[in-house]
Amino acid sequence: MSTPTRRFGNDPSSLLLAALFVSAGTIHFLRPRIFDSIVPPYVPMSPRAATLISGAAELAGGLGLLHPATRPAARWGLIALLLAVFPANLQMALQAEKFEPIPTWALWVRLPLQPLLAYWVWRSGRR
């Protein structure tokens, strides 16, 4: 008898990654103001629109990682999303004083972690 994990090919690492993106996407809708505040001014839409679109993309990507048929599209979509939101994360680090009590070092440390997250998505997004 196959378990759901085996049937869908989800290892614990991929399930954790999917949960991370679904959680982050959900937070975009529940607490959008913090995300609105880090949208760089040159983004060609309102900060709220950018927040909601990126939140929806995180939700869709996280859910997409859960099934083999949608996993490749989720992989490419999440990698594109990580590239697209990197400037907002950089903006947040450059304006760290606005985001206290988050330590400034934490905002800078997460920047080089983005490529590692993209690699995790790449590995988990295979069929």
ChimeraX attribute file (.defattr): number of C-alpha atoms within 10 A of each C-alpha:
attribute: neighborCount
match mode: 1-to-1
recipient: residues
	/A:1	5
	/A:2	7
	/A:3	8
	/A:4	9
	/A:5	12
	/A:6	10
	/A:7	11
	/A:8	15
	/A:9	17
	/A:10	19
	/A:11	12
	/A:12	10
	/A:13	12
	/A:14	19
	/A:15	17
	/A:16	13
	/A:17	18
	/A:18	25
	/A:19	17
	/A:20	15
	/A:21	21
	/A:22	21
	/A:23	15
	/A:24	18
	/A:25	23
	/A:26	17
	/A:27	15
	/A:28	22
	/A:29	17
	/A:30	10
	/A:31	11
	/A:32	17
	/A:33	13
	/A:34	14
	/A:35	21
	/A:36	18
	/A:37	17
	/A:38	21
	/A:39	22
	/A:40	17
	/A:41	12
	/A:42	7
	/A:43	11
	/A:44	9
	/A:45	11
	/A:46	12
	/A:47	19
	/A:48	17
	/A:49	14
	/A:50	18
	/A:51	25
	/A:52	18
	/A:53	15
	/A:54	22
	/A:55	25
	/A:56	18
	/A:57	20
	/A:58	26
	/A:59	23
	/A:60	19
	/A:61	28
	/A:62	28
	/A:63	18
	/A:64	22
	/A:65	29
	/A:66	23
	/A:67	16
	/A:68	17
	/A:69	12
	/A:70	17
	/A:71	22
	/A:72	20
	/A:73	16
	/A:74	28
	/A:75	25
	/A:76	16
	/A:77	19
	/A:78	27
	/A:79	21
	/A:80	13
	/A:81	17
	/A:82	19
	/A:83	13
	/A:84	12
	/A:85	18
	/A:86	14
	/A:87	16
	/A:88	18
	/A:89	21
	/A:90	17
	/A:91	17
	/A:92	22
	/A:93	22
	/A:94	13
	/A:95	14
	/A:96	18
	/A:97	12
	/A:98	13
	/A:99	15
	/A:100	9
	/A:101	8
	/A:102	11
	/A:103	12
	/A:104	16
	/A:105	10
	/A:106	11
	/A:107	18
	/A:108	16
	/A:109	11
	/A:110	15
	/A:111	15
	/A:112	9
	/A:113	11
	/A:114	17
	/A:115	15
	/A:116	12
	/A:117	16
	/A:118	19
	/A:119	14
	/A:120	16
	/A:121	26
	/A:122	17
	/A:123	13
	/A:124	23
	/A:125	24
	/A:126	15
	/A:127	15
